[in-house]
Amino acid sequence: MNRSLKWPAWAFKILAIIVSVGVPIVLRPRWGNIQLLALSLLAAMPVWAQSNSAAETNSAVWPVPRVVLDIDQIKIQQYSAFDPHYEMDKSNFLARFSPAARRIFTMEYSGKDVQGASQIYVELLWLLSSSADFKRMNARLDEMESLLASRATNAVSDSNREPEYISEWWERLDWAYGHVKNDQPIPPDILDRINSPEKLTAYLTPLSVSDISRTGHDNWWQFNMSLADLIRWVIRDRPNDFDPRLKKTLMDLVLHFQDPETGFWGQRYVIHGRTQFVPDLSTTFHIASYLKGKVPRLDKIVTTTLATKDLDSPVGWLWNGQNYDHNNVDVLFLLRFGWPVVGAEQKRAITAGIQSMQNRCLTETLQPDGSFKPLAGDVSIEEATYFGVDFLYNAGYFNKSKRFWTDQDFPQAEEVRQRIIAFIEKHQKSGAAGGGDYREVLDDLEK
């Protein structure tokens, strides 16, 4: 499945707040088109293989630190330390934001084009989850409300190489990856920001640490998405546009940012004067996926993943205590990458975990009409179809060649596949993502 970057856990929690104050359409978090990358330079890194040797009795359990369990509450306290009016300003902003959010999804559901407003909506979710900059949030919300009130189209042209409503550099980087063709030059405002080893290091290194009490910003989302996009652009798809030294610099940084204890990537937070690491499932999934599983410490990644089975995001499998297809996809890929390097005991745990996720997807998420039951957090209705399908597809439910974790057969799979296809075909002409996600789902289901 050709996927793009998925939405982070903090965005889901913000969307849950919006839902709680009255969004009429229940939403679910996004994950769209991620491409698994081939990496020619991996042959030059023998040290990676040395840390991934299999162990038949590898049953270690990672002891989850208290800071990981408490990180959401810690962040709220730090925002309030930065701005004593944070909670009040956030409440006031949500009172404005929630009706606009409801309108976006209501308009999309009725078949209207809301792509332009959705670009601003994405940026607002980032600002709301990762900053205390309510002045900027209100200014951007003014723009979004004007677009929604306008009779003009919200359409965003694929031929337009300038994303009209995206203002952040790193979000423009992500947009450009999906819109600038390989035979077109990367826009200078995208390329020049990081196109030397010195510029790239100066951009990424500060993003790896957040001091929310001092700055009012949580760098996690920007760090996650920037790393993922730069790995795709620099290492595989567009190396000729970049400084030839950039590939090695980026790989050195990726290795440096990995936590040696857990094998995960994530964010380091300054808490009471100490820098403490909080592993993140999403960041780890993005990096491991775009490097096609060729990452160090796969054995530790599996150990950490299995140890966090009952925890919430950002590190765990769950979201607000619920089984969640979105996180399950991340977990599935990490466990698949680690399968060859772990022992029999952990393989049994992997099999049991995937079987449980698949059973719940089929019995709790999949609906009789071929749709998937939405949960709070989707960026758009179109993208909601991705999660259940993506998990089943990559777990090998429809294709035995992908079924690394079991020899079991699933005789109902063809009926389920046809039911999902029928549902998508009825809805593929509308959606805030322009129909591309529906087409990609169909491409995979029809293979």
WOSULNOR-V535786 format. One line per field, one symbol per residue. burial: # if it has 9 or more other C-alpha atoms within 8 Angstrom, else .. A space follows every 50 residues. Layout:
burial->???
This chain:
burial->#######.#.######.##...#..############.#........##. ####...#.........#..#...#..###.##..#..##..##..#### #########...######################..##.##.###.##.. ...#.#......#..#...########.##.....#...##..####.## #.##..#######..#####################.##..##..##.## ..#....##..#########....###################..##### ###################...################..###.###.## #..#..##.##...###..###.#########################.. ..#.#.......#..##.######...#.######.######.##..
